[in-house]
């Protein structure tokens, strides 16, 4: 297959072509020969061809069947190289664990990046680290601090589960076709020892979602649908505050208080 494969809008394809940026990404990933390295959406293999030289037993996950064929032909001499054909949102990444922590990399389609991140959090205990190219706005939201406009549900939930390190800004002209947005590479490293211990992570997700759905409302008004007893929570957190003012640690405290009040006596 020709490398002149045309980017397909339905797959959200924008192919990275900037060799300087590619070099910086590979250096940041720093792959080792024994890594359980999985690239999501390798596309035309701009990054893959550098990674595979350092980690010949890597695997890739690609949705576009034409590119699956292209990748098979391009790397036919790498006997340990594995291609998985499928949708990352429907992939059970635990099946790729193989008793070795996953190292995930990828230039993620911007239209699925947020749901894919939440999908991957379900198997965070199997992941060593993640290096993803995302829309710059999403990277800003992931790493945002309390009190900023970008701070929201994505910030709290990702930071609860991972250490966030924005790494490399990537301009539109680094891609073909050039997207209409700025991009950036971010490193996400799941916590091995949780800095905050939540007694009910499902409830934490509900609390954070409920609070940020109505950002302008006070916490007390946002949380009424979740519990009839906010008195205990009010002793820990000032419920006249708004969601964007709470740190991750405070959201955990708030959730633990609500969870405790819902337990049978």
N, C-alpha and C positions, 0 to 999 in steps of 0.2 A: 504493500500500500504506500502511496505517496505521502510524504510528510506535509503536503499542502492541504491536508484535511481542513475543511472550512468549519469555523466555530458555529455551533448550533445554539440558537437563542433558547430553545426549549430546555436545554441542559444547563443554561447559564454559563456557557463556556467563554472565558477570556484567557487566551494562552500567554503565559509569561515568556518574554523574549529577551529581556535585559540581562546580559551575561554577568554584569557587575552585581546586580541584585541577586541573581541566582547563586553566585559565589558566596555572598554574604549569608544567604539562607542556609546553604549547605554547611558553612562554617558554624553557624549558630546551632544547627542540629547536631553536628559533630558525630556522625554515625560510626559505630564500631562493627567489626566483622561478625560478632556474635549477637548483635541486637535483633530483637523481634520487631523489625521496622516495617510499618504498613503505611503506604502512601494512598491517600484518598483522592480520587480524581486526578490521576497523573497526566491526563491529556496527551499532548504530543511528546511527553517524556523530557521536557526541558530540565526539570530537576532530577527526575529518575535516572538519567544517564550519568549524573554525577554521584548520586547516592549509591547506585548499584556497584560502582567500582570500589566503594568502601565497605559495602554490606551486600555481597552477592546473593545472600539467601533472603533478601527482602521480598515483600509481597505488595501488590497493588490492588486497589478496588476501583473498577471503572464501570460506569453505566452505559456509555456509548459503545455499541457492539463493533462498530467500525474501528474504533480506537483499541478495543480489545484485540482485534486481529492484527492491527499495526504493532501493538506492544509485543505480541507473541512473536512476530517476525523480527522485530528490531533486537530483541534480547534472547533469541533462540539459542545462543551459545552459553547462556547462563543457566545451567541445569537446575540450580536451586531456586531460581526466580519463579514466583507463583503469581498468577493473575486470577483474581476473583471478579467475576462479572455480576454486577448487581447494584442495587440502590443502597447507598450508605444509610439512609433513614430506615431501611428495612433489614439491615444487616445485624446479625447477632455477633457483636465483636468479641464476646466471650469465647466463641468458637475459634478465634484466631490467637487466643492466649497461649496455648501450648506450653503451659508451666513456665513461661517467660513473660515478664512484664512487657506490655505493648508500648511501642514508641510510635505515635501517630503523627503524620505530617500531611500537608495538603494545601493546595490553592482551592479553597472551598467555594462552590457556587454561592453567590451572595444571597440568592433567593431561598436557600435552605440552611444558611449558616446557623441561625439561632436555634431552630428546632433540632439540628444535628448536634449542637453543643449540649443541649439538654438530654438528647438521646445518649450521648457518650458519658454523661455524668452517671448514668445508671450502671456503668461498668468501670467507674473511676478507680475502684480498688484493684483493677487489673492493669492500670495504665501507669507507666513511669512518667511520661511527659507527652505534651502535644505541641506541635509547632504549626500554626495555621496562618495562611494569608486570608485576611478578612477585609471587609469594607472598613475604612478608617473610623467611621462613625461607630461601628460595632465595637472595635477595639477600645475606643474612647469610653464607650458605655461599660464595657467589661471592667476596665480599670478605674472607673470614676470613684471619686471620694464623696462622702456624705456632704450635702449642702450644695452640690453642683447640679446644673441642669441635666447633665448626662446620667446622673446617678438614678438607678431604678431597679426593677426586679432582676434584670440580667446581671447587674453589678453585684447585688447581694448574693444571689444564688451561686454565681461562678466563684466569687471571692470566698464564700463559705466553704466550698469544696476544693479550691485550688489557689496556689500562689500565682499571681498574674504578673507577667513581665513583658510589656510592649518592647519590641526589638527594632524593627526596620520599617521606616516609612517608604511606601512604594507609589510613585506617581502614575497617572493613567497611561503615559507614553511608554511604560515598561511592558504593556500588553498589546496583543493583536487579537481581536479589535480592541481599541482603547475604551475602557469603561468610562462612564460619565462621573465617576466618583473616585476619591482618593482611597488608597488601600494601605494596609500595614500588616506586618507579621507580628504575631504575639506568641509567647510561650506560656502554656498553662501546665502547672505541675501539681497534681493532686496531693493534698496533705496526707502524709503518712501518720502523723500525730495531729489530731484536730485541734486547732487553736481555740475553738469554741465547741462545747459539747451540747448538742441539741437532743432532747429526750424523744422528740417526735419529728423527724425530718419531713414527713408528709404534711404535718401541720405547719411547719415552718414555711413550706412552699405555699400553702393556702394563705397564711398570714401575710406573707410578702406580696402575693398576688392581690389580695383583697385591699391592702393598704395603698398599693401603687395604681390600682385601677381608678382611684379617685384621689389623686395627689393633692388636691386643694382642700380636701376635708381633713379634720383632725383624726388622730388615731382612734379616739373614742368612737367617733361616728363610723369609721371604716370597719371597726372590729365587732360592732354589735351583732352582725349576722353569724359570727363564729362562736360567741359565748354570751350567756346571760349574766356572768359574773366577771366584771372588769375591775372590781375593787382591789383584788390582790395585785393585778398588773399595774394599777395606778400607784401602788406603793413603791414600785420599782422604776417605772417609766412615766414621765409626765405625758398623759394622754391628750393634752391640748396641743402637743407637737404634731408635725406632719411627717409622713413616711420618709421624705428625702432628708430629714434631719437626723435619722437614726443610723448609727453604725451597724455593721454586721453583728458585732457582739451584742448590741442592744436588741436587735431583732431576735437573736437567740434567747436572751433573757426574757423578752416579752413572750415568746412562744412557749418557753418552759413554764412560765407562770400560768398561761392560759391552759396548757396541757394538764398541769397539776390541778387546776380548778375544775377540770372536766372529769377527773378521776373519781370513781365511786368511793365514798367514805367507808 
